[in-house]
Amino acid sequence: MTFSPSKKMAVLLASAVLMIGSAAPVLAQSSGGASDSGAAAAPATPASATTKAQRKAARKQARAKKNAELKKLEANGYNPSRNDPNYPTDLQNAEKKAGAGQAASQ
């Protein structure tokens, strides 16, 4: 099977682009000369440190909310570790009980 010169050129060009594209991230990671090789990473800017702290606090708050909701469902009869064929019904009943208890307490 013979290929036309234009197909050979297209394959050669495509392979060159792929090789350069795969080498570019490796080259971008080297930041300079030998002077940076043993240096520690630059400290975070105050703005990024604040943002990171806010994200961490938001994750912590979301996790606490999720855990509180799970504990409320478990207190109303839901058992997540049990392999139960009535899973959706049990969960829905626990949600109804938790909702009824929450409405009564308000």
C-alpha positions in Angstrom: 0.0 0.0 0.0 1.5 3.3 -1.0 0.6 6.7 0.3 0.5 9.9 -1.6 3.1 12.6 -0.7 0.3 14.8 0.7 -0.8 12.0 3.1 2.8 11.4 4.2 3.2 15.1 4.9 0.0 15.3 6.9 1.0 12.3 9.0 4.4 13.9 9.6 2.9 17.2 10.5 0.4 15.6 12.9 3.1 13.6 14.6 5.3 16.7 15.0 2.4 18.6 16.5 1.7 15.8 19.0 5.3 15.6 20.0 5.6 19.3 20.6 2.3 19.4 22.4 3.3 16.7 24.7 6.7 18.2 25.5 5.3 21.7 26.1 3.9 21.0 29.7 7.2 19.4 30.7 9.2 22.4 29.5 6.7 24.8 31.2 7.3 23.1 34.5 11.0 23.9 34.6 11.1 27.4 36.0 14.6 28.4 35.5 18.1 27.5 36.3 19.9 25.4 38.9 19.4 28.2 41.5 15.8 27.2 42.0 16.3 23.5 42.2 16.5 23.3 46.0 14.4 26.3 46.9 11.0 25.9 48.6 7.8 27.0 46.9 7.0 30.7 47.1 4.6 31.6 50.0 1.0 32.0 49.1 -0.3 35.5 48.6 -2.6 36.9 51.4 -5.5 36.9 49.0 -5.1 33.3 48.0 -4.6 32.3 51.7 -7.8 34.1 52.6 -9.7 32.4 49.8 -8.3 29.0 50.8 -9.4 29.6 54.4 -12.9 30.6 53.2 -13.2 27.4 51.1 -12.0 25.3 54.0 -14.5 26.8 56.3 -17.3 26.4 53.8 -16.4 22.7 53.3 -16.3 22.2 57.1 -19.7 23.8 57.5 -21.2 21.7 54.6 -19.8 18.6 56.2 -21.2 19.5 59.6 -24.6 20.1 58.0 -24.6 16.8 56.1 -23.5 14.9 59.2 -26.3 16.6 61.3 -28.9 15.7 58.6 -27.7 12.0 58.6 -27.8 11.8 62.4 -31.4 13.2 62.3 -32.4 10.6 59.8 -30.7 7.8 61.8 -32.6 9.0 64.9 -35.8 8.6 62.9 -35.3 5.0 61.8 -32.9 5.2 58.8 -30.0 2.7 58.9 -27.6 3.3 56.0 -25.4 0.3 56.8 -28.2 -2.2 56.5 -28.6 -3.9 53.1 -32.4 -3.5 52.9 -34.7 -4.1 49.9 -37.0 -1.4 51.3 -34.3 1.2 51.2 -36.2 4.0 49.4 -39.2 3.5 51.6 -37.2 3.5 54.8 -35.4 6.7 53.8 -38.6 8.4 52.8 -40.3 7.5 56.1 -37.3 8.7 58.1 -37.4 12.0 56.1 -41.1 12.4 56.8 -40.6 11.8 60.5 -37.6 14.2 60.6 -39.7 16.8 58.7 -42.6 16.4 61.0 -40.4 16.7 64.1 -38.8 19.8 62.7 -42.1 21.4 61.8 -43.4 20.7 65.3 -40.4 22.2 66.9 -40.7 25.5 65.0 
